[in-house]
Amino acid sequence: MKDKIQAFFNKITPALDKFSTNKYLQTIMGAMMATLGPVILGSIAVLLSIFTGKLKIAPLTNVLTAINTLTIGSLALYIAFLMAKFLVPHFLKNDDGSMAGIISIMSFLILTPLGQITHKGGDIAAIPTTWLSAQGVFSAMIVGLIVGRFYVYIKQHGWTIKMPSSVPPMVSDAFSALIPAVAIGAVFGVISYLFALTSWGSVHQMIFSLIQQPLRNVGGSIWAMILVSLLMQILWFFGIHGTNVILPLVTPIWLSMDMENLSAVAKGQTPPNIIGLAFFNVITWSGLALGLVLLMMFASKSKQYKELGRLSIVPALFGITEPVIFGTPLVLNFDLAVPFITNNTIALVISYLLTKVGIVSRFIGAQAVFGLPLGFNAAVEGHISIIILQILLQLVLSPLLWYPWFKHLDNKAYKLEQESK
């Protein structure tokens, strides 16, 4: 049975590897990762604004609110730029995609309907932040990919203004992007006009209604998160980078849910979503492998695993568990297959239920920097109960889940060591 399962995954591995290196999937993952800076800054601003609001320091609260609005509240703008910028180099090796990114922002704004603000007796045209934030994320992704591909098509066909070689690259690059900018901008202008005549009123509203909201209803449930967790760990077990294959598909959905939570917290409201990307990252921190490392250090009889535990403990405390994953190894180790595949899912279900009944506070959706030690990346979620939850998951639940399976493996290793003496 084991051989048949392994043969099946060996057969589909090339297809999965090809899928994980797909240009568009790589673009989505790269663009989402590149927004980490603005998202973290906005998250910090939201956390600080809670305290400054309670202390009634209005000027500082206003500044922090503005930072949040211009980072998390404008995330769609960054994504529109990054999608095109990351896509273009996959097709044009000598183009870094920056000009395509600028054209993408322009196109996104062309599709964004203007609002009116009455000020001192007159109406002022303004860009509403509705479509610049979480609600416009999918629209920004689609616009960025379309603009990037359109830009590549124009450049590959040579429909650009070519300058003499004596002209500085900065000038020639600007002129080479002139025709793509005008052509793409004109196309999106026509699209914006046509959608203004529909019941949706804008492309953004159409994408939100027909794509983003339905995908969120499906991918934004705990059942979808359970499925994602199991699929990722199954792929990891067979030596396939499950995170690279699966996570890019759900990151836009979960990240937009986090942005909704942060927006609600900034307004003094309760976060509307229990799950999100932050929830997944905090609960599945280190893949719950810290418990296995602790068992190796304190409960192992075999010299092999005791030594591996000592080598792995420091990186494991910072969420880096590659030493134990590849040192044990966990890949294709059927003795540890059950906990390796299911531990994350069990932790997610328990955490969801504890949050649902109100024992654990809802996550605010703040994104933490990778490499923070145990408890610290949970701290950015704004409540002590979340820190306690992560510590209990890693130091209590994780060892309990690993224990029966590891004990069996350890006994086998110890027996072999004794026989070899």
C-alpha positions as CSV (number, residue, x, y, z in Angstrom):
1,M,0.0,0.0,0.0
2,K,2.8,2.4,0.9
3,D,4.6,1.6,-2.3
4,K,1.4,2.3,-4.4
5,I,0.9,5.7,-2.6
6,Q,4.5,6.7,-3.1
7,A,4.4,5.6,-6.7
8,F,1.3,7.7,-7.3
9,F,2.9,10.9,-5.8
10,N,6.1,10.2,-7.7
11,K,4.0,10.2,-10.8
12,I,2.2,13.5,-10.1
13,T,5.3,15.3,-8.6
14,P,6.5,16.7,-12.0
15,A,3.0,18.2,-12.7
16,L,2.8,19.7,-9.2
17,D,6.3,21.1,-9.5
18,K,5.4,22.7,-12.8
19,F,2.2,24.1,-11.3
20,S,4.1,25.6,-8.4
21,T,6.6,27.3,-10.8
22,N,3.8,28.7,-13.0
23,K,4.5,32.3,-14.0
24,Y,1.2,33.6,-12.8
25,L,1.2,31.7,-9.5
26,Q,4.8,33.0,-8.9
27,T,3.6,36.5,-9.7
28,I,0.7,36.3,-7.2
29,M,2.9,34.9,-4.5
30,G,5.7,37.5,-5.1
31,A,3.3,40.4,-5.1
32,M,1.5,39.3,-2.0
33,M,4.9,38.8,-0.2
34,A,6.0,42.3,-1.3
35,T,3.1,44.0,0.4
36,L,4.4,42.7,3.8
37,G,6.1,46.1,4.6
38,P,3.0,48.3,4.2
39,V,0.8,45.7,5.9
40,I,3.1,45.4,8.9
41,L,3.4,49.2,9.2
42,G,-0.4,49.5,8.9
43,S,-0.9,46.8,11.5
44,I,1.4,48.6,14.0
45,A,-0.4,51.8,13.3
46,V,-3.8,50.2,14.1
47,L,-2.4,48.7,17.4
48,L,-0.9,52.0,18.5
49,S,-4.0,53.9,17.5
50,I,-6.1,51.8,20.0
51,F,-3.9,53.0,22.9
52,T,-3.6,56.6,21.7
53,G,-7.4,56.7,21.3
54,K,-7.9,55.5,24.9
55,L,-5.3,58.0,26.1
56,K,-7.1,60.7,24.1
57,I,-4.0,61.9,22.2
58,A,-6.0,63.1,19.2
59,P,-3.2,64.5,17.0
60,L,-1.2,61.2,17.2
61,T,-4.3,59.1,16.7
62,N,-5.0,61.1,13.5
63,V,-1.5,60.4,12.2
64,L,-1.8,56.7,13.0
65,T,-5.2,56.5,11.3
66,A,-3.7,58.2,8.2
67,I,-0.9,55.7,8.1
68,N,-3.4,52.8,8.3
69,T,-5.5,54.4,5.5
70,L,-2.4,54.8,3.3
71,T,-1.0,51.3,3.9
72,I,-3.6,48.7,4.6
73,G,-6.5,51.0,3.4
74,S,-4.7,51.4,0.1
75,L,-3.5,47.8,-0.4
76,A,-5.1,47.4,-3.7
77,L,-3.0,50.1,-5.2
78,Y,0.2,48.4,-4.1
79,I,-1.0,45.1,-5.4
80,A,-2.0,46.6,-8.8
81,F,1.6,47.9,-9.2
82,L,3.3,44.7,-7.9
83,M,1.3,42.3,-10.0
84,A,2.4,43.9,-13.3
85,K,5.9,44.5,-12.1
86,F,6.4,40.9,-11.0
87,L,4.8,39.4,-14.1
88,V,6.7,41.3,-16.8
89,P,10.2,39.9,-16.0
90,H,8.9,36.4,-16.5
91,F,8.5,37.3,-20.2
92,L,10.9,40.2,-20.8
93,K,14.3,39.4,-19.3
94,N,15.6,43.0,-19.7
95,D,12.6,44.7,-18.3
96,D,12.1,45.0,-14.5
97,G,8.4,45.7,-14.9
98,S,8.4,49.1,-13.2
99,M,6.8,51.0,-16.1
100,A,4.2,48.2,-16.4
101,G,3.5,48.7,-12.7
102,I,2.9,52.4,-13.1
103,I,0.6,51.8,-16.1
104,S,-1.2,49.2,-13.9
105,I,-1.9,51.8,-11.1
106,M,-3.1,54.2,-13.8
107,S,-5.4,51.6,-15.3
108,F,-6.8,50.6,-11.8
109,L,-7.5,54.3,-11.0
110,I,-9.2,54.8,-14.4
111,L,-11.6,52.0,-13.4
112,T,-12.2,53.5,-10.0
113,P,-15.3,55.7,-9.9
114,L,-14.8,59.1,-8.3
115,G,-16.9,60.4,-5.4
116,Q,-18.0,63.9,-4.5
117,I,-17.1,65.8,-1.3
118,T,-18.9,69.0,-0.4
119,H,-16.4,71.5,1.0
120,K,-17.1,75.2,1.7
121,G,-20.1,75.3,-0.6
122,G,-18.5,73.5,-3.5
123,D,-18.2,69.9,-4.7
124,I,-14.7,68.3,-4.9
125,A,-14.0,65.2,-6.8
126,A,-12.3,62.5,-4.7
127,I,-11.2,58.9,-4.9
128,P,-13.2,56.9,-2.4
129,T,-11.1,54.4,-0.4
130,T,-13.7,51.7,-0.8
131,W,-12.0,50.0,-3.8
132,L,-8.5,50.8,-2.6
133,S,-8.7,48.5,0.4
134,A,-9.7,44.9,0.9
135,Q,-12.7,45.1,-1.4
136,G,-10.5,46.0,-4.3
137,V,-7.8,43.4,-3.9
138,F,-9.1,40.9,-6.5
139,S,-9.8,43.7,-8.9
140,A,-6.2,45.0,-8.5
141,M,-4.9,41.5,-9.0
142,I,-6.8,41.0,-12.3
143,V,-6.0,44.5,-13.5
144,G,-2.3,44.0,-12.7
145,L,-2.1,40.6,-14.6
146,I,-4.0,42.0,-17.6
147,V,-1.9,45.1,-17.8
148,G,1.3,43.2,-17.4
149,R,0.4,40.7,-20.2
150,F,-0.8,43.5,-22.5
151,Y,2.4,45.4,-21.9
152,V,4.5,42.3,-22.7
153,Y,2.5,41.7,-25.9
154,I,3.1,45.3,-27.1
155,K,6.8,45.2,-26.3
156,Q,7.3,41.7,-27.9
157,H,5.7,43.0,-31.1
158,G,8.0,46.1,-31.1
159,W,5.1,48.6,-30.9
160,T,7.2,51.1,-29.1
161,I,9.1,54.3,-29.8
162,K,12.7,53.4,-30.3
163,M,15.4,56.0,-29.5
164,P,19.0,56.1,-30.8
165,S,21.6,54.2,-28.8
166,S,23.2,57.5,-27.8
167,V,20.1,58.5,-25.8
168,P,20.5,57.8,-22.0
169,P,18.6,54.6,-20.9
170,M,16.4,56.6,-18.5
171,V,15.1,58.7,-21.4
172,S,14.7,55.8,-23.9
173,D,12.9,53.6,-21.3
174,A,10.4,56.5,-20.7
175,F,9.7,56.8,-24.5
176,S,9.5,53.0,-25.0
177,A,6.7,52.9,-22.4
178,L,4.8,55.8,-24.0
179,I,2.7,53.8,-26.5
180,P,1.9,51.0,-24.1
181,A,0.7,53.6,-21.5
182,V,-1.5,55.4,-24.0
183,A,-2.9,52.2,-25.6
184,I,-3.6,50.4,-22.3
185,G,-5.0,53.5,-20.7
186,A,-7.4,54.1,-23.6
187,V,-8.6,50.5,-23.4
188,F,-9.3,50.7,-19.7
189,G,-11.0,54.1,-20.2
190,V,-13.4,52.4,-22.7
191,I,-14.0,49.5,-20.2
192,S,-14.7,52.0,-17.4
193,Y,-17.3,53.8,-19.6
194,L,-19.0,50.6,-20.6
195,F,-19.3,49.4,-17.0
196,A,-20.6,52.7,-15.9
197,L,-23.7,52.0,-18.1
198,T,-24.4,48.7,-16.3
199,S,-26.2,48.0,-13.1
200,W,-22.8,47.3,-11.4
201,G,-21.6,50.8,-12.1
202,S,-17.9,49.8,-12.2
203,V,-15.6,46.9,-12.9
204,H,-14.6,46.8,-9.3
205,Q,-18.2,46.2,-8.2
206,M,-18.6,43.4,-10.8
207,I,-15.4,41.6,-9.7
208,F,-16.3,41.9,-6.1
209,S,-19.8,40.6,-6.6
210,L,-19.1,37.8,-9.0
211,I,-15.6,36.7,-8.0
212,Q,-14.3,38.0,-4.7
213,Q,-17.3,37.5,-2.6
214,P,-18.2,34.0,-3.8
215,L,-14.5,32.9,-3.5
216,R,-14.4,34.3,0.0
217,N,-17.6,32.4,0.9
218,V,-15.9,29.2,-0.2
219,G,-12.2,29.8,0.6
220,G,-12.9,31.8,3.7
221,S,-14.5,29.0,5.7
222,I,-12.9,26.9,8.4
223,W,-13.6,23.8,6.2
224,A,-11.6,25.4,3.4
225,M,-8.7,26.1,5.8
226,I,-8.8,22.5,7.0
227,L,-8.7,21.2,3.4
228,V,-5.8,23.5,2.6
229,S,-3.9,22.4,5.7
230,L,-4.3,18.7,4.9
231,L,-3.3,19.1,1.3
232,M,-0.2,21.2,2.2
233,Q,1.0,18.6,4.7
234,I,0.3,15.7,2.4
235,L,2.4,17.3,-0.3
236,W,5.1,18.1,2.3
237,F,5.1,14.5,3.4
238,F,5.9,13.3,-0.1
239,G,8.7,15.9,-0.5
240,I,6.7,18.5,-2.5
241,H,6.8,22.1,-1.2
242,G,3.1,22.2,-0.2
243,T,3.3,25.8,0.8
244,N,4.4,27.0,-2.6
245,V,1.8,24.9,-4.4
246,I,-1.3,25.6,-2.2
247,L,-0.9,28.8,-0.3
248,P,-0.8,31.3,-3.3
249,L,-4.3,30.1,-4.2
250,V,-5.8,31.2,-0.9
251,T,-3.5,34.0,0.2
252,P,-5.5,36.7,-1.6
253,I,-8.8,35.5,0.1
254,W,-7.3,35.2,3.6
255,L,-5.3,38.4,3.3
256,S,-8.4,40.4,2.3
257,M,-10.2,39.0,5.3
258,D,-7.4,40.2,7.5
259,M,-7.6,43.6,6.0
260,E,-11.3,43.7,6.9
261,N,-10.5,42.8,10.5
262,L,-7.8,45.5,10.7
263,S,-10.2,48.1,9.2
264,A,-12.9,47.1,11.8
265,V,-10.4,47.4,14.7
266,A,-9.2,50.8,13.4
267,K,-12.9,52.0,13.7
268,G,-13.3,50.5,17.2
269,Q,-15.4,47.6,16.0
270,T,-15.1,43.8,16.6
271,P,-13.2,42.0,13.8
272,P,-15.8,40.3,11.6
273,N,-13.7,37.3,10.6
274,I,-12.5,34.5,12.9
275,I,-10.0,33.1,10.3
276,G,-7.6,34.7,7.9
277,L,-3.9,34.5,6.9
278,A,-2.8,35.7,10.3
279,F,-4.9,33.1,12.1
280,F,-3.4,30.3,9.9
281,N,0.2,31.5,10.3
282,V,-0.1,31.9,14.1
283,I,-1.9,28.6,14.8
284,T,0.3,26.5,12.5
285,W,3.5,28.3,13.5
286,S,6.5,26.0,12.9
287,G,4.1,23.3,11.7
288,L,3.6,22.3,15.4
289,A,7.0,20.6,15.1
290,L,8.3,22.3,18.3
291,G,6.6,19.6,20.3
292,L,8.5,16.9,18.4
293,V,11.8,18.7,19.2
294,L,10.9,18.8,22.9
295,L,10.1,15.1,23.0
296,M,13.5,14.4,21.3
297,M,15.3,16.4,24.0
298,F,13.4,15.2,27.1
299,A,11.7,11.9,26.3
300,S,14.0,10.2,23.9
301,K,15.9,7.1,24.8
302,S,17.9,6.9,21.6
303,K,21.0,8.9,21.3
304,Q,20.2,9.7,17.6
305,Y,17.0,11.6,18.4
306,K,18.2,13.2,21.6
307,E,21.1,14.7,19.7
308,L,18.9,15.9,16.9
309,G,16.6,17.5,19.5
310,R,19.5,19.5,21.0
311,L,20.6,20.7,17.5
312,S,17.0,21.7,16.5
313,I,15.7,23.4,19.7
314,V,17.1,26.9,19.1
315,P,15.9,27.4,15.5
316,A,12.6,25.6,16.5
317,L,11.9,28.3,19.1
318,F,12.0,30.8,16.2
319,G,9.7,28.8,14.0
320,I,12.5,27.3,11.9
321,T,11.9,23.6,11.9
322,E,13.8,22.4,8.8
323,P,16.5,20.7,10.9
324,V,14.0,18.4,12.4
325,I,11.9,18.0,9.2
326,F,14.9,16.8,7.2
327,G,17.0,15.4,10.1
328,T,14.4,12.9,11.4
329,P,13.3,12.8,8.5
330,L,9.6,13.5,8.3
331,V,9.4,13.3,4.6
332,L,8.2,9.8,3.6
333,N,8.5,8.6,7.2
334,F,5.3,6.6,7.6
335,D,5.9,6.1,11.3
336,L,5.2,9.8,11.8
337,A,2.8,10.4,8.8
338,V,-0.4,10.8,10.9
339,P,0.8,13.6,13.2
340,F,2.8,15.3,10.5
341,I,-0.2,15.5,8.2
342,T,-3.0,16.1,10.8
343,N,-1.5,18.1,13.7
344,N,-1.9,21.5,12.0
345,T,-5.6,20.7,11.3
346,I,-6.3,19.6,14.8
347,A,-4.8,22.8,16.1
348,L,-6.8,24.9,13.7
349,V,-10.1,23.2,14.7
350,I,-9.4,23.7,18.4
351,S,-8.4,27.3,17.9
352,Y,-11.4,28.0,15.8
353,L,-13.8,26.6,18.3
354,L,-12.2,28.4,21.2
355,T,-12.4,31.7,19.3
356,K,-16.0,30.9,18.2
357,V,-17.2,30.5,21.8
358,G,-15.3,33.6,23.0
359,I,-12.6,32.0,25.1
360,V,-9.9,33.3,22.8
361,S,-10.1,36.8,21.3
362,R,-10.5,37.2,17.6
363,F,-7.3,38.0,15.6
364,I,-7.1,41.5,14.4
365,G,-5.4,40.4,11.2
366,A,-1.9,41.9,11.8
367,Q,0.9,40.2,9.8
368,A,4.1,39.3,11.7
369,V,7.6,39.1,10.4
370,F,8.9,35.5,9.9
371,G,11.4,34.4,12.5
372,L,9.9,35.9,15.6
373,P,10.2,33.6,18.6
374,L,7.3,31.7,20.2
375,G,4.6,34.0,21.5
376,F,5.9,37.1,19.8
377,N,4.2,36.7,16.4
378,A,1.0,36.0,18.4
379,A,1.4,39.2,20.4
380,V,0.8,41.4,17.3
381,E,-2.8,40.0,17.2
382,G,-3.7,42.3,20.1
383,H,-4.7,40.1,23.0
384,I,-3.0,38.0,25.7
385,S,-5.4,35.1,25.1
386,I,-3.9,34.6,21.6
387,I,-0.4,34.5,23.1
388,I,-1.5,32.0,25.7
389,L,-3.2,29.9,23.0
390,Q,-0.1,29.7,20.8
391,I,2.1,28.7,23.8
392,L,-0.4,26.0,24.9
393,L,-0.6,24.7,21.3
394,Q,3.2,24.4,21.0
395,L,4.2,23.3,24.5
396,V,1.2,21.2,25.5
397,L,-0.9,20.1,22.5
398,S,1.9,19.5,20.1
399,P,4.0,17.1,22.3
400,L,0.8,15.2,23.2
401,L,-0.1,14.7,19.5
402,W,3.4,13.6,18.6
403,Y,4.1,11.4,21.7
404,P,2.6,8.0,20.8
405,W,4.0,8.0,17.3
406,F,7.4,9.3,18.2
407,K,7.7,6.9,21.2
408,H,7.2,4.0,18.7
409,L,9.9,5.4,16.4
410,D,12.2,6.2,19.3
411,N,11.9,2.6,20.7
412,K,12.9,1.2,17.3
413,A,15.9,3.5,17.1
414,Y,16.9,2.7,20.6
415,K,16.7,-1.1,20.0
416,L,18.9,-0.7,16.9
417,E,21.5,1.2,18.9
418,Q,21.5,-1.4,21.6
419,E,21.9,-4.2,19.0
420,S,24.8,-2.4,17.4
421,K,26.8,-2.2,20.6
